[in-house]
């Protein structure tokens, strides 16, 4: 339960102004406008099948 002064995040959100472009190295640059306290990683995780290329 949220205490005094705490806010809850919305259970659903709608990204606004989606934009994307292909990069020269076959990467994809994705952008969206989100409300305050929303995280792009959550949107991408829910909408895309993301694979990590761990070449560190």
mmCIF file of the N, C-alpha and C atoms, coordinates in Angstrom:
data_MODEL
# 
_entry.id   MODEL 
# 
loop_
_atom_site.group_PDB 
_atom_site.id 
_atom_site.type_symbol 
_atom_site.label_atom_id 
_atom_site.label_alt_id 
_atom_site.label_comp_id 
_atom_site.label_asym_id 
_atom_site.label_entity_id 
_atom_site.label_seq_id 
_atom_site.pdbx_PDB_ins_code 
_atom_site.Cartn_x 
_atom_site.Cartn_y 
_atom_site.Cartn_z 
_atom_site.occupancy 
_atom_site.B_iso_or_equiv 
_atom_site.pdbx_formal_charge 
_atom_site.auth_seq_id 
_atom_site.auth_comp_id 
_atom_site.auth_asym_id 
_atom_site.auth_atom_id 
_atom_site.pdbx_PDB_model_num 
ATOM 1   N N  . UNK A 1 1  ? 0.834  -1.168  0.000   1.00 0.00 ? 1  UNK A N  1 
ATOM 2   C CA . UNK A 1 1  ? 0.000  0.000   0.000   1.00 0.00 ? 1  UNK A CA 1 
ATOM 3   C C  . UNK A 1 1  ? 0.886  1.241   0.000   1.00 0.00 ? 1  UNK A C  1 
ATOM 4   N N  . UNK A 1 2  ? 0.495  2.246   -0.776  1.00 0.00 ? 2  UNK A N  1 
ATOM 5   C CA . UNK A 1 2  ? 1.285  3.478   -0.859  1.00 0.00 ? 2  UNK A CA 1 
ATOM 6   C C  . UNK A 1 2  ? 1.048  4.330   0.381   1.00 0.00 ? 2  UNK A C  1 
ATOM 7   N N  . UNK A 1 3  ? 2.128  4.831   0.948   1.00 0.00 ? 3  UNK A N  1 
ATOM 8   C CA . UNK A 1 3  ? 2.037  5.681   2.132   1.00 0.00 ? 3  UNK A CA 1 
ATOM 9   C C  . UNK A 1 3  ? 1.825  7.135   1.758   1.00 0.00 ? 3  UNK A C  1 
ATOM 10  N N  . UNK A 1 4  ? 1.785  8.004   2.743   1.00 0.00 ? 4  UNK A N  1 
ATOM 11  C CA . UNK A 1 4  ? 1.594  9.430   2.478   1.00 0.00 ? 4  UNK A CA 1 
ATOM 12  C C  . UNK A 1 4  ? 2.699  9.982   1.568   1.00 0.00 ? 4  UNK A C  1 
ATOM 13  N N  . UNK A 1 5  ? 2.306  10.751  0.594   1.00 0.00 ? 5  UNK A N  1 
ATOM 14  C CA . UNK A 1 5  ? 3.279  11.364  -0.306  1.00 0.00 ? 5  UNK A CA 1 
ATOM 15  C C  . UNK A 1 5  ? 3.774  10.456  -1.418  1.00 0.00 ? 5  UNK A C  1 
ATOM 16  N N  . UNK A 1 6  ? 3.320  9.219   -1.451  1.00 0.00 ? 6  UNK A N  1 
ATOM 17  C CA . UNK A 1 6  ? 3.741  8.297   -2.506  1.00 0.00 ? 6  UNK A CA 1 
ATOM 18  C C  . UNK A 1 6  ? 2.675  8.247   -3.586  1.00 0.00 ? 6  UNK A C  1 
ATOM 19  N N  . UNK A 1 7  ? 3.114  8.021   -4.814  1.00 0.00 ? 7  UNK A N  1 
ATOM 20  C CA . UNK A 1 7  ? 2.179  7.900   -5.930  1.00 0.00 ? 7  UNK A CA 1 
ATOM 21  C C  . UNK A 1 7  ? 2.340  6.534   -6.563  1.00 0.00 ? 7  UNK A C  1 
ATOM 22  N N  . UNK A 1 8  ? 1.276  6.051   -7.115  1.00 0.00 ? 8  UNK A N  1 
ATOM 23  C CA . UNK A 1 8  ? 1.309  4.766   -7.816  1.00 0.00 ? 8  UNK A CA 1 
ATOM 24  C C  . UNK A 1 8  ? 1.477  5.013   -9.308  1.00 0.00 ? 8  UNK A C  1 
ATOM 25  N N  . UNK A 1 9  ? 2.106  4.071   -9.973  1.00 0.00 ? 9  UNK A N  1 
ATOM 26  C CA . UNK A 1 9  ? 2.239  4.149   -11.422 1.00 0.00 ? 9  UNK A CA 1 
ATOM 27  C C  . UNK A 1 9  ? 0.980  3.585   -12.068 1.00 0.00 ? 9  UNK A C  1 
ATOM 28  N N  . UNK A 1 10 ? 0.652  4.090   -13.233 1.00 0.00 ? 10 UNK A N  1 
ATOM 29  C CA . UNK A 1 10 ? -0.489 3.582   -13.989 1.00 0.00 ? 10 UNK A CA 1 
ATOM 30  C C  . UNK A 1 10 ? -0.217 2.143   -14.414 1.00 0.00 ? 10 UNK A C  1 
ATOM 31  N N  . UNK A 1 11 ? -1.250 1.335   -14.441 1.00 0.00 ? 11 UNK A N  1 
ATOM 32  C CA . UNK A 1 11 ? -1.096 -0.049  -14.878 1.00 0.00 ? 11 UNK A CA 1 
ATOM 33  C C  . UNK A 1 11 ? -0.988 -0.158  -16.396 1.00 0.00 ? 11 UNK A C  1 
ATOM 34  N N  . UNK A 1 12 ? -1.567 0.807   -17.080 1.00 0.00 ? 12 UNK A N  1 
ATOM 35  C CA . UNK A 1 12 ? -1.482 0.843   -18.538 1.00 0.00 ? 12 UNK A CA 1 
ATOM 36  C C  . UNK A 1 12 ? -0.983 2.207   -18.965 1.00 0.00 ? 12 UNK A C  1 
ATOM 37  N N  . UNK A 1 13 ? -0.231 2.219   -20.036 1.00 0.00 ? 13 UNK A N  1 
ATOM 38  C CA . UNK A 1 13 ? 0.200  3.499   -20.587 1.00 0.00 ? 13 UNK A CA 1 
ATOM 39  C C  . UNK A 1 13 ? 0.213  3.397   -22.095 1.00 0.00 ? 13 UNK A C  1 
ATOM 40  N N  . UNK A 1 14 ? 0.057  4.526   -22.730 1.00 0.00 ? 14 UNK A N  1 
ATOM 41  C CA . UNK A 1 14 ? 0.078  4.593   -24.187 1.00 0.00 ? 14 UNK A CA 1 
ATOM 42  C C  . UNK A 1 14 ? 1.246  5.465   -24.625 1.00 0.00 ? 14 UNK A C  1 
ATOM 43  N N  . UNK A 1 15 ? 2.253  4.860   -25.230 1.00 0.00 ? 15 UNK A N  1 
ATOM 44  C CA . UNK A 1 15 ? 3.354  5.659   -25.759 1.00 0.00 ? 15 UNK A CA 1 
ATOM 45  C C  . UNK A 1 15 ? 2.835  6.589   -26.858 1.00 0.00 ? 15 UNK A C  1 
ATOM 46  N N  . UNK A 1 16 ? 3.391  7.790   -26.922 1.00 0.00 ? 16 UNK A N  1 
ATOM 47  C CA . UNK A 1 16 ? 2.968  8.774   -27.907 1.00 0.00 ? 16 UNK A CA 1 
ATOM 48  C C  . UNK A 1 16 ? 4.142  9.103   -28.824 1.00 0.00 ? 16 UNK A C  1 
ATOM 49  N N  . UNK A 1 17 ? 3.850  9.551   -30.003 1.00 0.00 ? 17 UNK A N  1 
ATOM 50  C CA . UNK A 1 17 ? 4.847  10.005  -30.982 1.00 0.00 ? 17 UNK A CA 1 
ATOM 51  C C  . UNK A 1 17 ? 5.936  8.957   -31.245 1.00 0.00 ? 17 UNK A C  1 
ATOM 52  N N  . UNK A 1 18 ? 5.548  7.746   -31.666 1.00 0.00 ? 18 UNK A N  1 
ATOM 53  C CA . UNK A 1 18 ? 6.579  6.742   -31.955 1.00 0.00 ? 18 UNK A CA 1 
ATOM 54  C C  . UNK A 1 18 ? 7.444  7.173   -33.141 1.00 0.00 ? 18 UNK A C  1 
ATOM 55  N N  . UNK A 1 19 ? 8.725  6.885   -33.054 1.00 0.00 ? 19 UNK A N  1 
ATOM 56  C CA . UNK A 1 19 ? 9.666  7.197   -34.135 1.00 0.00 ? 19 UNK A CA 1 
ATOM 57  C C  . UNK A 1 19 ? 10.747 6.126   -34.152 1.00 0.00 ? 19 UNK A C  1 
ATOM 58  N N  . UNK A 1 20 ? 11.256 5.818   -35.326 1.00 0.00 ? 20 UNK A N  1 
ATOM 59  C CA . UNK A 1 20 ? 12.349 4.858   -35.434 1.00 0.00 ? 20 UNK A CA 1 
ATOM 60  C C  . UNK A 1 20 ? 13.140 5.136   -36.695 1.00 0.00 ? 20 UNK A C  1 
ATOM 61  N N  . UNK A 1 21 ? 14.378 4.680   -36.683 1.00 0.00 ? 21 UNK A N  1 
ATOM 62  C CA . UNK A 1 21 ? 15.231 4.792   -37.873 1.00 0.00 ? 21 UNK A CA 1 
ATOM 63  C C  . UNK A 1 21 ? 16.287 3.703   -37.819 1.00 0.00 ? 21 UNK A C  1 
ATOM 64  N N  . UNK A 1 22 ? 16.614 3.186   -38.974 1.00 0.00 ? 22 UNK A N  1 
ATOM 65  C CA . UNK A 1 22 ? 17.665 2.187   -39.068 1.00 0.00 ? 22 UNK A CA 1 
ATOM 66  C C  . UNK A 1 22 ? 19.017 2.882   -39.050 1.00 0.00 ? 22 UNK A C  1 
ATOM 67  N N  . UNK A 1 23 ? 19.959 2.310   -38.335 1.00 0.00 ? 23 UNK A N  1 
ATOM 68  C CA . UNK A 1 23 ? 21.310 2.847   -38.247 1.00 0.00 ? 23 UNK A CA 1 
ATOM 69  C C  . UNK A 1 23 ? 22.204 2.136   -39.252 1.00 0.00 ? 23 UNK A C  1 
ATOM 70  N N  . UNK A 1 24 ? 23.333 2.732   -39.557 1.00 0.00 ? 24 UNK A N  1 
ATOM 71  C CA . UNK A 1 24 ? 24.244 2.173   -40.561 1.00 0.00 ? 24 UNK A CA 1 
ATOM 72  C C  . UNK A 1 24 ? 24.771 0.783   -40.199 1.00 0.00 ? 24 UNK A C  1 
ATOM 73  N N  . UNK A 1 25 ? 24.879 0.491   -38.919 1.00 0.00 ? 25 UNK A N  1 
ATOM 74  C CA . UNK A 1 25 ? 25.413 -0.805  -38.487 1.00 0.00 ? 25 UNK A CA 1 
ATOM 75  C C  . UNK A 1 25 ? 24.303 -1.833  -38.263 1.00 0.00 ? 25 UNK A C  1 
ATOM 76  N N  . UNK A 1 26 ? 23.185 -1.688  -38.948 1.00 0.00 ? 26 UNK A N  1 
ATOM 77  C CA . UNK A 1 26 ? 22.021 -2.580  -38.839 1.00 0.00 ? 26 UNK A CA 1 
ATOM 78  C C  . UNK A 1 26 ? 21.329 -2.511  -37.487 1.00 0.00 ? 26 UNK A C  1 
ATOM 79  N N  . UNK A 1 27 ? 21.595 -1.459  -36.720 1.00 0.00 ? 27 UNK A N  1 
ATOM 80  C CA . UNK A 1 27 ? 20.891 -1.239  -35.458 1.00 0.00 ? 27 UNK A CA 1 
ATOM 81  C C  . UNK A 1 27 ? 19.614 -0.464  -35.715 1.00 0.00 ? 27 UNK A C  1 
ATOM 82  N N  . UNK A 1 28 ? 18.789 -0.386  -34.715 1.00 0.00 ? 28 UNK A N  1 
ATOM 83  C CA . UNK A 1 28 ? 17.526 0.335   -34.807 1.00 0.00 ? 28 UNK A CA 1 
ATOM 84  C C  . UNK A 1 28 ? 17.441 1.327   -33.666 1.00 0.00 ? 28 UNK A C  1 
ATOM 85  N N  . UNK A 1 29 ? 17.204 2.587   -33.987 1.00 0.00 ? 29 UNK A N  1 
ATOM 86  C CA . UNK A 1 29 ? 17.040 3.648   -32.999 1.00 0.00 ? 29 UNK A CA 1 
ATOM 87  C C  . UNK A 1 29 ? 15.538 3.882   -32.850 1.00 0.00 ? 29 UNK A C  1 
ATOM 88  N N  . UNK A 1 30 ? 15.010 3.657   -31.632 1.00 0.00 ? 30 UNK A N  1 
ATOM 89  C CA . UNK A 1 30 ? 13.573 3.753   -31.374 1.00 0.00 ? 30 UNK A CA 1 
ATOM 90  C C  . UNK A 1 30 ? 13.329 4.837   -30.348 1.00 0.00 ? 30 UNK A C  1 
ATOM 91  N N  . UNK A 1 31 ? 12.273 5.625   -30.540 1.00 0.00 ? 31 UNK A N  1 
ATOM 92  C CA . UNK A 1 31 ? 11.927 6.656   -29.575 1.00 0.00 ? 31 UNK A CA 1 
ATOM 93  C C  . UNK A 1 31 ? 10.420 6.780   -29.412 1.00 0.00 ? 31 UNK A C  1 
ATOM 94  N N  . UNK A 1 32 ? 9.978  7.087   -28.215 1.00 0.00 ? 32 UNK A N  1 
ATOM 95  C CA . UNK A 1 32 ? 8.568  7.349   -27.919 1.00 0.00 ? 32 UNK A CA 1 
ATOM 96  C C  . UNK A 1 32 ? 8.492  8.411   -26.832 1.00 0.00 ? 32 UNK A C  1 
ATOM 97  N N  . UNK A 1 33 ? 7.374  9.101   -26.768 1.00 0.00 ? 33 UNK A N  1 
ATOM 98  C CA . UNK A 1 33 ? 7.125  10.035  -25.674 1.00 0.00 ? 33 UNK A CA 1 
ATOM 99  C C  . UNK A 1 33 ? 6.294  9.297   -24.631 1.00 0.00 ? 33 UNK A C  1 
ATOM 100 N N  . UNK A 1 34 ? 6.735  9.369   -23.379 1.00 0.00 ? 34 UNK A N  1 
ATOM 101 C CA . UNK A 1 34 ? 6.052  8.669   -22.295 1.00 0.00 ? 34 UNK A CA 1 
ATOM 102 C C  . UNK A 1 34 ? 5.676  9.638   -21.188 1.00 0.00 ? 34 UNK A C  1 
ATOM 103 N N  . UNK A 1 35 ? 4.628  9.312   -20.430 1.00 0.00 ? 35 UNK A N  1 
ATOM 104 C CA . UNK A 1 35 ? 4.279  10.160  -19.293 1.00 0.00 ? 35 UNK A CA 1 
ATOM 105 C C  . UNK A 1 35 ? 5.335  10.062  -18.195 1.00 0.00 ? 35 UNK A C  1 
ATOM 106 N N  . UNK A 1 36 ? 5.288  10.977  -17.256 1.00 0.00 ? 36 UNK A N  1 
ATOM 107 C CA . UNK A 1 36 ? 6.204  10.983  -16.114 1.00 0.00 ? 36 UNK A CA 1 
ATOM 108 C C  . UNK A 1 36 ? 6.123  9.641   -15.384 1.00 0.00 ? 36 UNK A C  1 
ATOM 109 N N  . UNK A 1 37 ? 7.257  9.128   -14.948 1.00 0.00 ? 37 UNK A N  1 
ATOM 110 C CA . UNK A 1 37 ? 7.384  7.866   -14.212 1.00 0.00 ? 37 UNK A CA 1 
ATOM 111 C C  . UNK A 1 37 ? 7.117  6.622   -15.054 1.00 0.00 ? 37 UNK A C  1 
ATOM 112 N N  . UNK A 1 38 ? 7.145  6.748   -16.370 1.00 0.00 ? 38 UNK A N  1 
ATOM 113 C CA . UNK A 1 38 ? 7.036  5.589   -17.244 1.00 0.00 ? 38 UNK A CA 1 
ATOM 114 C C  . UNK A 1 38 ? 8.425  5.294   -17.801 1.00 0.00 ? 38 UNK A C  1 
ATOM 115 N N  . UNK A 1 39 ? 8.720  4.034   -18.025 1.00 0.00 ? 39 UNK A N  1 
ATOM 116 C CA . UNK A 1 39 ? 10.055 3.641   -18.456 1.00 0.00 ? 39 UNK A CA 1 
ATOM 117 C C  . UNK A 1 39 ? 10.011 2.978   -19.828 1.00 0.00 ? 39 UNK A C  1 
ATOM 118 N N  . UNK A 1 40 ? 10.854 3.462   -20.735 1.00 0.00 ? 40 UNK A N  1 
ATOM 119 C CA . UNK A 1 40 ? 10.892 2.943   -22.098 1.00 0.00 ? 40 UNK A CA 1 
ATOM 120 C C  . UNK A 1 40 ? 11.263 1.465   -22.119 1.00 0.00 ? 40 UNK A C  1 
ATOM 121 N N  . UNK A 1 41 ? 12.104 1.016   -21.206 1.00 0.00 ? 41 UNK A N  1 
ATOM 122 C CA . UNK A 1 41 ? 12.493 -0.392  -21.192 1.00 0.00 ? 41 UNK A CA 1 
ATOM 123 C C  . UNK A 1 41 ? 11.277 -1.283  -20.959 1.00 0.00 ? 41 UNK A C  1 
ATOM 124 N N  . UNK A 1 42 ? 10.337 -0.835  -20.161 1.00 0.00 ? 42 UNK A N  1 
ATOM 125 C CA . UNK A 1 42 ? 9.110  -1.601  -19.932 1.00 0.00 ? 42 UNK A CA 1 
ATOM 126 C C  . UNK A 1 42 ? 8.300  -1.705  -21.222 1.00 0.00 ? 42 UNK A C  1 
ATOM 127 N N  . UNK A 1 43 ? 8.174  -0.606  -21.938 1.00 0.00 ? 43 UNK A N  1 
ATOM 128 C CA . UNK A 1 43 ? 7.428  -0.605  -23.205 1.00 0.00 ? 43 UNK A CA 1 
ATOM 129 C C  . UNK A 1 43 ? 8.095  -1.547  -24.200 1.00 0.00 ? 43 UNK A C  1 
ATOM 130 N N  . UNK A 1 44 ? 9.404  -1.443  -24.339 1.00 0.00 ? 44 UNK A N  1 
ATOM 131 C CA . UNK A 1 44 ? 10.120 -2.299  -25.296 1.00 0.00 ? 44 UNK A CA 1 
ATOM 132 C C  . UNK A 1 44 ? 10.034 -3.766  -24.912 1.00 0.00 ? 44 UNK A C  1 
ATOM 133 N N  . UNK A 1 45 ? 10.138 -4.069  -23.642 1.00 0.00 ? 45 UNK A N  1 
ATOM 134 C CA . UNK A 1 45 ? 10.055 -5.454  -23.180 1.00 0.00 ? 45 UNK A CA 1 
ATOM 135 C C  . UNK A 1 45 ? 8.689  -6.052  -23.495 1.00 0.00 ? 45 UNK A C  1 
ATOM 136 N N  . UNK A 1 46 ? 7.635  -5.264  -23.327 1.00 0.00 ? 46 UNK A N  1 
ATOM 137 C CA . UNK A 1 46 ? 6.279  -5.752  -23.571 1.00 0.00 ? 46 UNK A CA 1 
ATOM 138 C C  . UNK A 1 46 ? 5.941  -5.846  -25.051 1.00 0.00 ? 46 UNK A C  1 
ATOM 139 N N  . UNK A 1 47 ? 6.577  -5.052  -25.893 1.00 0.00 ? 47 UNK A N  1 
ATOM 140 C CA . UNK A 1 47 ? 6.217  -4.974  -27.304 1.00 0.00 ? 47 UNK A CA 1 
ATOM 141 C C  . UNK A 1 47 ? 7.212  -5.616  -28.259 1.00 0.00 ? 47 UNK A C  1 
ATOM 142 N N  . UNK A 1 48 ? 8.356  -5.992  -27.798 1.00 0.00 ? 48 UNK A N  1 
ATOM 143 C CA . UNK A 1 48 ? 9.378  -6.510  -28.708 1.00 0.00 ? 48 UNK A CA 1 
ATOM 144 C C  . UNK A 1 48 ? 10.011 -7.776  -28.144 1.00 0.00 ? 48 UNK A C  1 
ATOM 145 N N  . UNK A 1 49 ? 10.522 -8.569  -29.023 1.00 0.00 ? 49 UNK A N  1 
ATOM 146 C CA . UNK A 1 49 ? 11.295 -9.745  -28.641 1.00 0.00 ? 49 UNK A CA 1 
ATOM 147 C C  . UNK A 1 49 ? 12.754 -9.324  -28.739 1.00 0.00 ? 49 UNK A C  1 
ATOM 148 N N  . UNK A 1 50 ? 13.337 -8.897  -27.610 1.00 0.00 ? 50 UNK A N  1 
ATOM 149 C CA . UNK A 1 50 ? 14.666 -8.303  -27.595 1.00 0.00 ? 50 UNK A CA 1 
ATOM 150 C C  . UNK A 1 50 ? 15.725 -9.354  -27.280 1.00 0.00 ? 50 UNK A C  1 
ATOM 151 N N  . UNK A 1 51 ? 16.768 -9.361  -28.090 1.00 0.00 ? 51 UNK A N  1 
ATOM 152 C CA . UNK A 1 51 ? 17.910 -10.220 -27.834 1.00 0.00 ? 51 UNK A CA 1 
ATOM 153 C C  . UNK A 1 51 ? 19.102 -9.351  -27.509 1.00 0.00 ? 51 UNK A C  1 
ATOM 154 N N  . UNK A 1 52 ? 19.899 -9.779  -26.570 1.00 0.00 ? 52 UNK A N  1 
ATOM 155 C CA . UNK A 1 52 ? 21.085 -9.026  -26.178 1.00 0.00 ? 52 UNK A CA 1 
ATOM 156 C C  . UNK A 1 52 ? 22.301 -9.551  -26.909 1.00 0.00 ? 52 UNK A C  1 
ATOM 157 N N  . UNK A 1 53 ? 23.105 -8.640  -27.417 1.00 0.00 ? 53 UNK A N  1 
ATOM 158 C CA . UNK A 1 53 ? 24.358 -9.008  -28.055 1.00 0.00 ? 53 UNK A CA 1 
ATOM 159 C C  . UNK A 1 53 ? 25.472 -8.602  -27.095 1.00 0.00 ? 53 UNK A C  1 
ATOM 160 N N  . UNK A 1 54 ? 25.843 -9.499  -26.214 1.00 0.00 ? 54 UNK A N  1 
ATOM 161 C CA . UNK A 1 54 ? 26.810 -9.189  -25.163 1.00 0.00 ? 54 UNK A CA 1 
ATOM 162 C C  . UNK A 1 54 ? 28.228 -9.399  -25.678 1.00 0.00 ? 54 UNK A C  1 
ATOM 163 N N  . UNK A 1 55 ? 28.796 -8.366  -26.282 1.00 0.00 ? 55 UNK A N  1 
ATOM 164 C CA . UNK A 1 55 ? 30.176 -8.438  -26.784 1.00 0.00 ? 55 UNK A CA 1 
ATOM 165 C C  . UNK A 1 55 ? 31.097 -7.590  -25.928 1.00 0.00 ? 55 UNK A C  1 
ATOM 166 N N  . UNK A 1 56 ? 30.898 -7.592  -24.646 1.00 0.00 ? 56 UNK A N  1 
ATOM 167 C CA . UNK A 1 56 ? 31.673 -6.718  -23.762 1.00 0.00 ? 56 UNK A CA 1 
ATOM 168 C C  . UNK A 1 56 ? 33.043 -7.255  -23.487 1.00 0.00 ? 56 UNK A C  1 
# 
